[in-house]
């Protein structure tokens, strides 16, 4: 009794179908996207300072993000996360987020209402650059973006969700192409913003 256990799941990648399978994609997949974005920005001369944060305890009140935001004091934010893919049993006309169609930009869920001007700027940039994206409005769910957005005097925050089937199970399924699109969009945003 009380002995901690974990599921014995190993990451795998099916290159032919561009499918990754692994555990903890919410939010390890977001962490991977953040790290890859920072790696691609590493040697660039930017007009802004970029800070990446890997936080803990999102599921119990975004506690780690609250501490990070109070320490960093960002002016704008991009929040990576794994988000539920609707494309398993949902009718096509109800599906807001599907694997292989790019990251999901969330206008609203039970915790966040995105800043419309910041969201429009990021969506326009994605369309101008030919980066596939999806948009959603959710009646449930939540993410660290809400904690960031409501901090200080309000921080414009956009959530880039990478679609994951069976997100909270032992075997999450996602497409590498969606991670690549999220990284490309985040990098494009950083490349185009300027210091205020």
SVG drawing of the C-alpha trace seen along z (x, -y; Angstrom):
<svg xmlns="http://www.w3.org/2000/svg" viewBox="-21 -50 46 52">
<polyline fill="none" stroke="black" stroke-width="0.4" points="0.0,0.0 1.3,-3.4 4.1,-2.0 4.5,-4.4 4.3,-2.7 4.4,-4.0 3.3,-2.4 6.1,-0.8 5.7,-2.6 8.5,-3.3 8.5,-6.1 8.3,-5.0 8.0,-6.7 6.4,-5.3 8.1,-7.3 5.9,-6.0 2.7,-7.3 4.4,-10.2 3.0,-8.9 4.7,-9.1 3.5,-6.9 4.5,-7.5 3.3,-8.4 2.9,-11.8 2.5,-13.7 0.5,-16.2 2.7,-18.0 6.1,-16.4 5.2,-17.2 4.9,-20.8 8.2,-20.7 9.8,-19.2 8.4,-21.9 9.7,-24.6 13.2,-23.2 13.3,-22.8 12.1,-26.4 14.8,-27.7 17.4,-25.5 16.4,-27.0 16.5,-30.6 19.9,-30.0 22.1,-31.7 19.8,-34.4 20.0,-38.1 16.6,-39.0 15.0,-42.3 13.5,-40.8 14.7,-38.7 13.3,-35.1 12.8,-33.0 11.6,-29.4 9.9,-27.9 9.2,-24.2 6.9,-24.3 5.3,-21.7 1.9,-21.2 -0.3,-22.5 -3.0,-20.0 -3.2,-21.2 -3.6,-24.9 -0.7,-26.0 1.4,-26.4 4.8,-26.2 3.7,-28.7 2.6,-31.2 6.0,-31.3 7.7,-31.5 5.6,-34.4 6.1,-36.4 9.9,-35.9 10.2,-36.6 7.5,-39.2 6.9,-38.6 5.2,-41.1 3.7,-38.5 3.6,-34.7 3.4,-31.6 2.2,-28.5 2.9,-25.1 0.8,-22.2 -0.5,-18.8 -4.2,-19.1 -6.9,-16.5 -7.4,-15.4 -11.1,-15.1 -10.5,-12.9 -11.2,-9.5 -14.9,-9.2 -16.2,-12.7 -18.2,-13.6 -16.1,-15.6 -18.3,-18.7 -17.7,-18.7 -14.0,-18.0 -12.0,-21.1 -8.6,-19.5 -7.2,-16.7 -3.8,-15.1 -1.7,-16.1 -3.4,-19.5 -1.1,-21.7 -1.2,-23.1 -4.5,-24.1 -4.8,-27.8 -7.4,-28.0 -9.6,-31.0 -11.3,-30.0 -11.8,-27.2 -13.0,-27.1 -9.9,-28.9 -8.7,-31.3 -10.2,-33.7 -7.4,-34.6 -6.5,-38.2 -8.2,-38.7 -5.6,-41.1 -2.7,-38.8 -4.5,-35.8 -5.3,-37.5 -1.7,-38.5 -0.4,-34.9 -3.1,-33.4 -2.4,-35.9 1.3,-35.2 0.6,-31.4 -1.5,-31.9 1.0,-34.3 3.8,-31.8 1.8,-28.8 2.0,-27.1 -1.0,-24.9 -3.1,-25.7 -6.4,-24.8 -8.7,-27.0 -10.9,-25.9 -13.3,-27.0 -13.6,-24.5 -16.3,-24.2 -13.9,-22.4 -10.2,-22.0 -7.5,-24.5 -3.8,-25.2 -1.0,-27.3 -1.9,-30.1 -4.7,-31.1 -2.3,-31.7 0.0,-33.7 -2.8,-35.8 -4.2,-36.8 -0.8,-37.7 0.5,-41.2 -1.6,-43.7 -2.6,-41.0 -0.2,-39.3 -1.3,-38.6 -1.0,-34.8 -1.5,-32.4 -1.8,-28.7 -0.2,-26.4 -1.7,-23.0 -0.2,-19.9 -3.1,-17.4 -2.7,-14.1 -5.1,-11.2 -5.8,-9.5 -4.0,-12.4 -4.3,-11.3 -3.8,-7.6 -0.6,-5.5 -0.2,-5.6 -0.6,-9.1 -0.5,-9.3 0.7,-12.4 2.2,-13.6 5.7,-14.9 4.5,-17.3 2.2,-19.0 5.2,-19.6 7.2,-20.9 4.4,-23.3 4.1,-24.6 7.8,-25.2 7.8,-27.0 5.0,-29.2 6.6,-30.0 9.9,-30.8 8.1,-33.0 6.3,-34.9 9.6,-35.5 11.3,-36.6 8.6,-39.2 7.9,-40.8 9.9,-43.8 10.7,-45.4 8.0,-47.8"/>
</svg>
